[in-house]
Amino acid sequence: MECNAVPMTVAWILAGAVLAAGPNAPTPPGAVAELADDVVVITTSPFAANSLLVRTADGTIVLVDTPTTPADTVALLDWTGAHWGAEPRYAINSHWHADATGGNQVLVGHGIEVISSARTARLVVERGEEMRESLVAMFAERDPSTAHTLEALRPTPAGRTYEIADRVTLELGGEQVQLVYPGPSHSPDSIAIYFPARRLLYGGCAVRSDGTAVNLNEADLANWPRALERLAALDPLVVVPGHGRRFDPAMIAESIDLVRGLADTPSP
């Protein structure tokens, strides 16, 4: 398959605006960045988490990472249906945290095939309820509305899983999609998703967009820089981080420096 690399021009559409649709079109659940005619990133609350949507040449839509909440995932599917005339056929989870899997229950209910590493699926089963309870408690006082929304989350593992030692290459909608495990980084199971024909990399939470690193409870600070070096070796043209609104590959080198600095900082 031939596919043009994604251009760096980004058109931002704020939540509530309509992209190539009528005034009664569904509202997107967050800010929308159109990286190309067939590549869109939607950034949703409460963590400014990114969901990537790619439409292949045969019209198949691939989603990478759900919004954190089931409600925003429903809104994303509604918006995608209005914008592209169809819902995703496939969805890929980059890791087990809610900002990648929180909407899986909605996807499964819509008949969308969810794909992840076997490790990610196991962690959702083993620790998903603990994660949900922690998030609800986190927002209970500062944002009761978000806490209420998160109460509806039902941790749901992917139905199609792979043991990924290095990478697995899939063909989705006639296009190669690579699931790359560079080693532990932000979490022990974090993978990147690479669309080689487009030189488009979804780096997930391993790639930092703003010079900060949060939620380091499971981070492997020793291996994280090496994992990022493996992603840099893919030579992507466009990089989508797990959070934030930058899409340039310079984020990878910046993230390496950031994590090395964290690893070199003595514990208090």
Summary of the structure (lengths in Angstrom):
residues: 268
radius of gyration: 17.3
end to end distance: 52.8
largest distance: 55.6
contacts: 930
relative contact order: 0.14
helix: 29%
strand: 24%
